[in-house]
């Protein structure tokens, strides 16, 4: 079978072969080779088979750079996360990379850290590689000091932002409804004496905190230790509290660890809810009730949306996905 391939975008392992070499080896004109590789014009099947056989024998291998020069597309998307060790970023970026590959795109993944200068440097580096689009993972990229920079970049490059919102014609924001997720968690524990633990000040964290409504919001440090120290301090101040809803699963695990040490029964004496529905929700005792942040769904939608934008197809600039409360043993 003859496959129409752009030989001008191929480089032989044995040298810098070109359309003239192929035409000479096949005994045809360069115009005939051009028509075959670009699938344009009429060429007999016998001639096609002969030219394709020559290209196969010359052992051509695809050159992404050369192909990109011809098609004006490198079939590559830059993916930025601040710290791939974080379970949320790890899960989302894994989904993004897999879904990009399924759609014929390569991913260049960068860990930027939280510094503004570093984020800009990584974006500039990716731009120099002629990427087709950019995906920013997490609301940490929704930053008043970075917004204008991203808007300027988007004039020449489509950008998808996960869980953050920046208004722009070529910016596409895919968000979990964090506020609705926390609201549902508080409604589920209605009648209990509740507080909300917030572990950061990002765009997403503020949305979650807004879902607490009339309930108190306490700022704690990130991770298991943050949850542990936060509930310890709170119990010393307010012995009447019997329920905590946390902005992350790891924070909730820290809360459970402290309550277990104090021999409080969960959920009989105290209810705990986390956020993200991560693997940690299944690894603690009791298993953790958690708000599902739609990590896999959001990653896939971000890729689909960006590919549409790259292809100049019309797509929504703002997509919001509803959360679901996954009930386990840490709540009544």
KAHU-V844888 format. One line per field, one symbol per residue. burial: b if it has 16 or more other ideal C-beta (glycine too) atoms within 10 Angstrom, else e. Layout:
burial=???
This chain:
burial=ebeebbbbbbbbeeeebebebbbebbebeeebbbbbbeeeeebeeebbebbbebbeebebeeeeeebbeeeebbbbbbbbbbebebbbbbbbbebbbebbeeeebebbbbebeeeeeebbebbeebeeeebbbbbbbbbbbbbeebbeebbebbeebbbbbbbbbbebeebbbbbbbbbbbbbbbbebbeebebbbbbbbebbbbebbbebbeebeebebbebbebbbebbeebbeeeeebebbbbbbbbbbbbbbbbbeeeeeebbeebbbbbbbbbebbeebeebbbbbbbbbbebbbbbbbbbbebbeeeebeeebebebebeebebbe
